[in-house]
Amino acid sequence: MESFSKVILQQRKGYREVFIYYSRHGAKFRESTKVKVFDHGIVDLEGALENPLNRDRIQQLHRRVENLIRYYLAQYEEKPPGQWLRLEFNKLKIKQGITPPAGKFNDTEMSDSTVSGAIHVETNSISEDLFCYWSDFIAMKRQCTRTEGTIKRYNNLINNIRKFYCKYSDKGYGATGVNAVSQIFFNDLLYYMAKEHEYLRSTTKSNSQTIELPEIGLSNETIIKRITDLIEYLSYCKRRKGVLVDLEEIQEYIKIAKFKLGIIKQCDSKKWELTLTPEELQFTINLDYFEPQYFTSLSRMQRRYLDIFLFMCLQGTAPIDTKNIKRTDIVRGKLIGDRRKTRTGFKVELDPIADEILQRYNYELGFVDQGFNEAVKKMFVTIFELYRPYFEDKYDEDYLLIYTQRKSKGDEEFLQVQLKGLFAEGMTGRRTFITNLNESSNEVGMKENMRKTEHSRIQTHLGYQKDRQTGKKSRLSLFGIK
């Protein structure tokens, strides 16, 4: 079994001391085993390391450290920070007495199956640990959620909280119970999420030599989701575990903290997402005609991803629904199915090109989101550059290749400026479909479009419609006054 920490000998004056050592991003964890090897030569002449009691002490202390590391790894799919390991190890020392005299070191063997409970054995009351029922909450959610991604989203909350505890350990948040939750706690928590939380957008590949710098601060939308999940967990504790918690008071704390830090959802007028115009779609669909040299340079997998992307643009299916399409979903020239997100049905005419794509891949349009999005971004950086001269020749105006997205973190607004193609992703297809559908629709047509996309609220439907450069001249005056 792979070991994440190691046993080292630290030189002292006249002897060497045995330590358990672990490091992560420069932060070091060292814990002495109290076993000493006196310097009578290069080798251990006194046999200190051969003594059964000493060996047992070293092995058991090493095992405890490894169990904590494996618990964190199982929960968050990354190794823990050194600060977190030190904090949790110190809590175990206080609760369970890890440091008895040498020769009297008692331990209970923990198998891999019980590692996940390594943290929670130290507390059995929510008055000592706010998240002592987290494992029960996740077990309950697994019984009622449809995808593993939902569980991952909940675990992102606990990951944020644990890192917050490490960052603010000097304020005593390492063992926060439900009775210690206050206005100050939520002010600090939301400030940390917006200004200090570090995270990576994607998991770095083990064989990669590229160092990926973390982003600092979550967006306001993400923070609001995290806090909503926290309220759901506390509601579970109140209903299922009989915990006496005043949810109205906690929601008031959160409301004040959000107002104080400026954590609000971004208004729709400031949001921008990429959509493709019908002419950009036409160019991409006929890429082998307009740019045969580039088309032949694409690999088989790239062409498959491009076809799946075009299918979503033509049919308006979300990525999760596209993956689940079957041959039996095509009925009398229409694509019929249920949206995975809302479990509501949709029925939309099957585009002839989309039908060709389905037949080309034998009705199997599965893909992995991360690899798909990366491939689509790279292709559309080139595709939009190749399309530029066609657009400029037709409309006699510059084709915009640099776009900006606005993101808010607390009361600060940040601009993300990059090439247009880098904004392409799986959901771009659904936004493209809805925007093209609504562009020339009246009120009656809008209701029909909502039926095709299975939107019940007009606000939700219009949220998918985005501005883009079409080449059409807009009126200089709002009222047509010259």
Legacy VTK file of the C-alpha trace (Angstrom):
# vtk DataFile Version 3.0
C-alpha trace
ASCII
DATASET POLYDATA
POINTS 482 float
0.000 0.000 0.000
1.316 3.458 -0.914
2.544 5.537 2.029
2.045 9.313 1.951
4.160 10.086 5.016
7.540 8.677 5.983
9.740 7.845 8.963
12.867 10.020 9.255
15.799 10.383 11.666
16.386 13.946 12.893
19.912 14.709 14.124
20.095 15.976 17.697
23.074 16.656 19.955
24.411 13.216 20.820
21.505 11.247 19.317
19.032 10.983 16.458
15.284 11.189 17.047
12.672 9.292 15.011
9.939 11.465 13.453
6.892 10.906 11.261
7.205 13.415 8.409
4.752 14.737 5.784
4.779 17.796 3.521
2.359 19.388 1.059
2.998 22.576 -0.956
5.861 23.539 1.358
3.842 23.134 4.575
5.526 20.483 6.767
4.105 18.165 9.403
6.522 16.498 11.835
5.608 14.439 14.872
8.158 12.909 17.201
7.800 9.242 18.183
10.002 9.904 21.286
12.282 7.078 20.094
15.981 8.031 20.302
18.994 6.454 18.608
22.182 7.439 20.441
25.281 8.161 18.356
27.774 5.389 19.065
28.466 4.979 15.369
26.755 5.057 12.023
24.629 2.029 12.835
22.152 1.542 15.668
24.470 -0.359 18.025
22.091 -0.250 20.983
19.287 -1.728 18.863
16.816 1.046 19.667
15.033 0.500 16.343
14.969 -3.265 16.905
13.252 -2.949 20.277
9.693 -4.345 19.862
8.134 -1.596 21.979
9.859 1.157 19.995
9.021 -0.444 16.650
5.397 -0.821 17.722
5.276 2.821 18.798
6.701 4.041 15.461
4.392 1.840 13.394
1.244 2.802 15.288
1.974 6.531 15.187
2.765 6.253 11.465
-0.503 4.391 10.928
-2.512 7.114 12.660
-1.006 9.797 10.443
-1.633 7.695 7.325
-5.277 7.140 8.325
-5.867 10.876 8.611
-4.272 11.463 5.207
-6.310 8.691 3.581
-9.527 10.029 5.111
-8.918 13.443 3.546
-7.883 11.848 0.230
-11.061 9.743 0.095
-13.255 12.768 0.775
-11.650 15.405 -1.460
-9.508 13.445 -3.975
-6.336 15.314 -3.008
-3.743 15.082 -0.261
-4.379 17.278 2.800
-2.548 20.523 3.598
0.062 20.273 6.339
-1.927 22.716 8.504
-5.030 20.516 8.346
-3.045 17.393 9.293
-1.451 19.161 12.258
-4.810 20.484 13.469
-6.601 17.126 13.227
-3.665 15.223 14.730
-3.569 17.598 17.704
-7.301 17.104 18.201
-6.771 13.343 18.285
-3.982 13.771 20.831
-6.317 15.709 23.098
-9.359 13.457 22.646
-7.735 10.040 22.614
-4.404 10.522 24.399
-1.953 9.669 21.642
1.122 10.411 23.768
1.235 7.948 26.722
4.626 6.893 28.094
6.787 4.681 25.857
5.940 1.008 26.133
2.276 1.713 26.979
1.161 2.867 23.563
-2.347 1.516 23.018
-3.977 1.648 19.620
-6.903 0.216 17.740
-6.192 -1.090 14.265
-8.062 0.919 11.632
-8.659 -0.799 8.309
-9.151 1.033 5.032
-12.915 0.561 5.373
-12.959 2.553 8.618
-10.597 5.324 7.550
-13.541 7.470 6.448
-14.614 7.729 10.080
-11.198 8.672 11.389
-12.142 12.247 12.077
-15.595 11.758 13.496
-14.682 9.209 16.196
-13.245 12.066 18.216
-16.603 13.768 18.710
-20.069 12.348 19.103
-21.992 15.589 19.605
-22.888 18.396 17.237
-22.195 20.761 20.107
-18.504 19.881 19.648
-18.345 19.432 15.867
-20.843 21.133 13.571
-20.332 18.422 10.945
-20.392 15.310 13.086
-23.463 14.067 11.131
-21.978 14.803 7.713
-21.349 11.149 6.810
-24.992 10.321 7.676
-26.178 13.281 5.597
-24.152 12.145 2.562
-25.419 8.568 2.960
-28.979 9.920 2.891
-28.291 12.085 -0.180
-26.873 9.089 -2.042
-30.277 7.441 -1.726
-32.147 10.317 -3.364
-29.782 11.946 -5.881
-29.448 10.844 -9.498
-25.803 11.602 -10.211
-22.490 11.348 -8.393
-21.832 14.965 -9.378
-24.419 16.088 -6.808
-22.545 14.255 -4.038
-19.320 15.868 -5.219
-20.974 19.281 -4.961
-21.969 18.620 -1.335
-18.453 17.419 -0.524
-17.075 20.629 -2.018
-18.834 22.403 0.856
-17.128 20.331 3.535
-13.823 20.775 1.707
-14.257 24.559 1.823
-15.182 24.412 5.524
-12.170 22.281 6.473
-9.796 24.634 4.651
-11.512 27.554 6.384
-10.881 25.869 9.743
-7.186 25.514 8.905
-6.866 29.111 7.740
-8.649 30.516 10.810
-7.440 28.008 13.403
-6.107 30.882 15.519
-9.730 31.969 16.076
-10.664 28.581 17.512
-12.721 27.348 14.551
-10.968 23.963 14.577
-13.712 22.503 16.777
-16.734 24.696 16.072
-19.994 23.307 17.424
-23.526 24.317 16.582
-23.744 26.518 19.688
-20.647 28.470 18.597
-22.171 29.504 15.261
-22.600 33.265 15.314
-22.650 36.371 13.136
-18.848 36.593 13.412
-18.527 32.981 12.237
-20.527 33.581 9.054
-18.789 36.905 8.399
-15.425 35.127 8.555
-16.626 32.118 6.537
-18.070 34.139 3.663
-15.066 36.482 3.630
-12.748 33.462 3.371
-14.769 31.951 0.512
-14.829 35.209 -1.472
-11.297 36.473 -0.819
-8.982 33.692 0.373
-10.118 30.212 -0.695
-7.647 28.600 -3.118
-8.696 25.946 -5.621
-7.774 24.397 -8.952
-10.319 24.236 -11.770
-9.228 20.760 -12.865
-7.264 17.908 -11.340
-3.620 18.103 -12.394
-2.484 14.971 -14.221
0.104 12.946 -12.340
2.490 12.804 -15.306
2.171 16.501 -16.108
5.224 18.728 -15.686
3.103 21.885 -15.759
2.591 23.736 -12.485
-1.019 24.927 -12.269
-1.547 28.033 -10.157
-4.679 28.024 -7.973
-7.463 30.563 -8.313
-8.218 32.760 -5.320
-11.810 33.263 -4.191
-15.092 31.676 -5.240
-17.630 33.516 -7.363
-20.728 34.885 -5.646
-22.950 32.307 -7.377
-20.787 29.454 -6.058
-20.730 30.883 -2.524
-24.526 31.132 -2.530
-24.736 27.456 -3.583
-22.346 26.427 -0.783
-24.362 28.304 1.846
-27.616 26.806 0.508
-26.093 23.326 0.911
-25.035 24.224 4.472
-28.604 25.249 5.352
-29.855 21.962 3.857
-27.411 20.014 6.066
-28.503 21.884 9.200
-32.163 21.289 8.293
-31.362 17.564 8.043
-29.772 17.670 11.513
-32.865 19.347 12.929
-35.392 16.984 11.268
-33.577 13.657 11.379
-31.229 13.997 14.361
-33.350 16.155 16.669
-30.697 18.885 16.933
-31.969 22.078 18.549
-30.868 24.649 15.992
-32.560 27.960 15.191
-32.546 27.989 11.387
-34.262 31.373 11.202
-31.495 32.931 13.271
-28.787 31.279 11.141
-30.455 32.473 7.950
-30.509 35.974 9.424
-26.754 35.689 10.136
-26.180 34.636 6.533
-28.351 37.429 5.145
-26.366 40.036 7.100
-22.999 38.510 6.110
-23.989 38.463 2.409
-25.090 42.100 2.607
-21.919 43.137 4.452
-19.612 41.472 1.904
-21.678 42.283 -1.193
-22.358 38.646 -2.072
-25.271 38.815 -4.501
-26.077 37.062 -7.752
-24.894 38.798 -10.878
-27.725 40.459 -12.784
-28.629 38.931 -16.157
-27.728 42.120 -18.018
-24.058 41.643 -17.043
-23.882 37.954 -17.920
-22.461 36.902 -21.255
-22.045 33.377 -22.598
-20.922 32.222 -26.029
-23.535 31.315 -28.635
-23.065 30.600 -32.348
-25.016 32.447 -35.020
-26.662 30.430 -37.840
-23.861 31.570 -40.165
-21.157 30.414 -37.745
-22.981 27.095 -37.455
-23.219 26.827 -41.241
-19.465 27.412 -41.552
-18.620 24.855 -38.848
-20.963 22.182 -40.215
-19.373 22.576 -43.672
-15.829 22.930 -42.377
-14.629 20.224 -44.772
-15.783 22.457 -47.670
-14.636 25.877 -46.423
-11.351 24.774 -44.787
-10.506 21.242 -46.006
-6.872 21.467 -44.881
-7.811 22.175 -41.272
-10.629 19.611 -41.303
-8.296 16.813 -42.439
-5.870 17.738 -39.639
-8.476 16.895 -36.982
-8.200 13.512 -35.307
-11.075 11.043 -35.247
-11.848 11.933 -31.623
-11.814 15.667 -32.388
-14.272 15.164 -35.254
-16.501 13.113 -32.970
-16.493 15.855 -30.316
-17.203 18.506 -32.958
-20.155 16.479 -34.278
-21.580 16.052 -30.761
-21.211 19.794 -30.159
-23.055 20.561 -33.415
-25.778 18.071 -32.469
-26.429 19.987 -29.231
-26.515 23.287 -31.162
-29.117 21.873 -33.562
-31.291 20.036 -31.021
-30.854 22.060 -27.827
-30.090 19.090 -25.578
-27.963 19.598 -22.483
-24.730 17.548 -22.242
-26.175 15.078 -19.704
-29.251 14.490 -21.895
-27.140 14.136 -25.048
-25.138 11.312 -23.477
-28.337 9.376 -22.719
-29.957 9.548 -26.175
-31.043 6.145 -27.525
-32.366 4.937 -30.868
-35.844 4.550 -29.352
-35.928 8.299 -28.520
-36.507 9.068 -32.229
-40.244 8.816 -32.906
-41.793 9.904 -36.230
-39.063 12.413 -37.006
-38.975 13.925 -33.522
-36.502 13.647 -30.651
-38.465 12.757 -27.510
-37.034 12.389 -24.029
-36.911 13.535 -20.415
-34.587 16.223 -19.140
-32.296 14.711 -16.525
-32.231 17.953 -14.546
-35.988 18.432 -14.071
-37.482 15.085 -15.149
-39.790 16.947 -17.538
-40.366 15.739 -21.076
-39.328 17.463 -24.302
-40.246 16.955 -27.947
-38.384 18.708 -30.756
-38.140 18.119 -34.510
-35.031 16.135 -35.444
-32.774 18.192 -37.682
-31.560 16.238 -40.758
-27.912 17.005 -39.943
-28.439 15.900 -36.332
-30.019 12.693 -37.672
-26.907 12.069 -39.796
-24.708 12.540 -36.712
-26.760 10.013 -34.731
-26.520 7.440 -37.512
-22.810 8.110 -38.000
-22.088 7.132 -34.402
-24.785 4.468 -34.086
-26.770 6.565 -31.587
-23.858 6.584 -29.109
-22.957 10.164 -28.169
-21.272 9.562 -24.837
-18.280 11.659 -23.742
-16.330 12.813 -20.687
-17.117 16.438 -19.888
-13.599 17.641 -19.091
-11.950 16.121 -22.178
-14.849 17.246 -24.368
-14.712 20.865 -23.174
-10.935 21.077 -23.579
-11.112 19.730 -27.149
-13.985 22.043 -28.139
-12.183 25.129 -26.808
-9.025 24.361 -28.785
-10.925 23.688 -32.012
-13.057 26.831 -31.851
-10.074 29.102 -31.265
-8.975 28.040 -34.757
-12.462 27.784 -36.300
-13.399 31.360 -35.363
-10.090 32.638 -36.741
-10.749 30.809 -40.023
-14.305 32.183 -40.136
-13.177 35.785 -39.615
-12.337 36.660 -43.279
-15.682 35.234 -44.480
-17.571 37.414 -41.999
-15.570 40.572 -42.736
-15.962 40.170 -46.502
-19.742 39.836 -46.152
-20.513 42.514 -43.563
-17.633 44.971 -43.981
-16.914 45.160 -40.239
-14.267 43.684 -37.950
-15.026 40.238 -36.576
-14.530 40.307 -32.802
-12.268 37.564 -31.458
-11.626 38.927 -27.943
-14.519 38.774 -25.489
-14.989 39.602 -21.818
-16.899 37.911 -19.024
-17.664 39.611 -15.706
-17.372 37.725 -12.420
-18.085 38.988 -8.920
-16.265 37.816 -5.797
-17.832 39.599 -2.859
-18.142 43.291 -3.678
-15.341 43.161 -6.276
-15.880 42.605 -9.988
-13.277 40.860 -12.143
-13.014 40.717 -15.914
-12.070 37.516 -17.721
-10.679 38.566 -21.120
-9.772 35.826 -23.579
-10.241 34.513 -27.089
-13.834 33.896 -28.107
-13.218 30.191 -28.751
-12.030 29.595 -25.185
-15.551 30.307 -23.934
-16.909 27.267 -25.821
-18.208 24.390 -23.653
-20.886 21.727 -23.590
-23.725 24.064 -22.578
-22.864 26.416 -25.454
-24.901 24.109 -27.679
-28.129 24.531 -25.690
-27.655 28.305 -25.414
-27.033 28.487 -29.175
-30.219 26.529 -29.925
-32.414 28.710 -27.684
-30.889 32.008 -28.850
-31.315 31.105 -32.530
-34.836 29.848 -31.845
-35.933 33.047 -30.104
-34.236 35.568 -32.368
-37.247 36.167 -34.574
-40.066 34.799 -32.381
-43.135 36.690 -31.218
-45.028 35.943 -28.000
-46.801 32.890 -29.456
-43.551 31.587 -30.919
-41.798 32.092 -27.581
-44.297 29.828 -25.832
-43.738 27.146 -28.482
-39.993 27.492 -28.010
-40.417 27.024 -24.265
-42.308 23.814 -24.963
-39.492 22.540 -27.197
-36.864 23.275 -24.566
-39.157 22.246 -21.667
-38.861 25.509 -19.756
-41.810 26.355 -17.519
-40.637 29.852 -16.539
-40.026 32.644 -19.033
-37.163 33.996 -16.867
-35.334 30.679 -17.097
-35.873 30.489 -20.844
-34.653 34.026 -21.522
-31.624 33.396 -19.303
-30.250 31.126 -22.052
-30.580 33.843 -24.709
-27.344 35.826 -25.164
-26.117 38.754 -27.243
-23.690 38.076 -30.090
-22.221 39.659 -33.195
-24.515 38.940 -36.147
-23.359 41.509 -38.696
-26.831 43.048 -38.791
-26.963 46.805 -38.354
-28.702 47.841 -35.151
-30.661 51.069 -34.791
-28.600 53.936 -33.428
-31.624 55.306 -31.589
-33.819 53.199 -29.351
-36.936 54.768 -30.854
-35.666 55.115 -34.434
-35.300 58.895 -34.147
-32.861 60.395 -36.662
LINES 1 483
482 0 1 2 3 4 5 6 7 8 9 10 11 12 13 14 15 16 17 18 19 20 21 22 23 24 25 26 27 28 29 30 31 32 33 34 35 36 37 38 39 40 41 42 43 44 45 46 47 48 49 50 51 52 53 54 55 56 57 58 59 60 61 62 63 64 65 66 67 68 69 70 71 72 73 74 75 76 77 78 79 80 81 82 83 84 85 86 87 88 89 90 91 92 93 94 95 96 97 98 99 100 101 102 103 104 105 106 107 108 109 110 111 112 113 114 115 116 117 118 119 120 121 122 123 124 125 126 127 128 129 130 131 132 133 134 135 136 137 138 139 140 141 142 143 144 145 146 147 148 149 150 151 152 153 154 155 156 157 158 159 160 161 162 163 164 165 166 167 168 169 170 171 172 173 174 175 176 177 178 179 180 181 182 183 184 185 186 187 188 189 190 191 192 193 194 195 196 197 198 199 200 201 202 203 204 205 206 207 208 209 210 211 212 213 214 215 216 217 218 219 220 221 222 223 224 225 226 227 228 229 230 231 232 233 234 235 236 237 238 239 240 241 242 243 244 245 246 247 248 249 250 251 252 253 254 255 256 257 258 259 260 261 262 263 264 265 266 267 268 269 270 271 272 273 274 275 276 277 278 279 280 281 282 283 284 285 286 287 288 289 290 291 292 293 294 295 296 297 298 299 300 301 302 303 304 305 306 307 308 309 310 311 312 313 314 315 316 317 318 319 320 321 322 323 324 325 326 327 328 329 330 331 332 333 334 335 336 337 338 339 340 341 342 343 344 345 346 347 348 349 350 351 352 353 354 355 356 357 358 359 360 361 362 363 364 365 366 367 368 369 370 371 372 373 374 375 376 377 378 379 380 381 382 383 384 385 386 387 388 389 390 391 392 393 394 395 396 397 398 399 400 401 402 403 404 405 406 407 408 409 410 411 412 413 414 415 416 417 418 419 420 421 422 423 424 425 426 427 428 429 430 431 432 433 434 435 436 437 438 439 440 441 442 443 444 445 446 447 448 449 450 451 452 453 454 455 456 457 458 459 460 461 462 463 464 465 466 467 468 469 470 471 472 473 474 475 476 477 478 479 480 481
